[in-house]
Amino acid sequence: MSNEDKKKYMKETEEEAKQRPPEDKQGLQEPRVTGYKPLQLGIIIFVILVLILIGFGIGTDWFGVSN
């Protein structure tokens, strides 16, 4: 590629970049935030409560494990 071709290419890409609408973002963007935080917290609390219930059940012989 000659210098003339490089200059022509650079000029065309600069013009194209100026004509591009602003909503076409390129490069680094801020991450998309999802609304799953309350759901994750609810699942964690549920799992902890189930583990406590199972531990209490085994400790008090609800399940007939130690006859």
Backbone hydrogen bonds, N-H to C=O, Kabsch-Sander energy under -0.5 kcal/mol:
donor,donor_aa,acceptor,acceptor_aa,energy
6,K,2,S,-2.2
7,K,3,N,-2.4
8,K,4,E,-2.2
9,Y,5,D,-2.6
10,M,6,K,-2.7
11,K,7,K,-2.3
12,E,8,K,-2.4
13,T,9,Y,-2.4
14,E,10,M,-2.1
15,E,11,K,-2.1
16,E,12,E,-2.3
17,A,13,T,-2.2
18,K,14,E,-1.8
19,Q,15,E,-1.6
20,R,16,E,-1.0
24,D,21,P,-1.4
25,K,23,E,-1.6
34,T,32,R,-0.5
40,Q,36,Y,-2.5
41,L,37,K,-2.3
42,G,38,P,-2.4
43,I,39,L,-2.3
44,I,40,Q,-2.2
45,I,41,L,-2.3
46,F,42,G,-2.4
47,V,43,I,-2.5
48,I,44,I,-2.2
49,L,45,I,-2.4
50,V,46,F,-2.4
51,L,47,V,-2.4
52,I,48,I,-2.3
53,L,49,L,-2.5
54,I,50,V,-2.6
55,G,51,L,-2.5
56,F,52,I,-2.7
57,G,53,L,-2.5
58,I,54,I,-2.5
59,G,55,G,-2.2
60,T,56,F,-2.0
61,D,58,I,-0.8
62,W,57,G,-3.0
63,F,57,G,-0.6
64,G,61,D,-0.5
67,N,65,V,-0.8
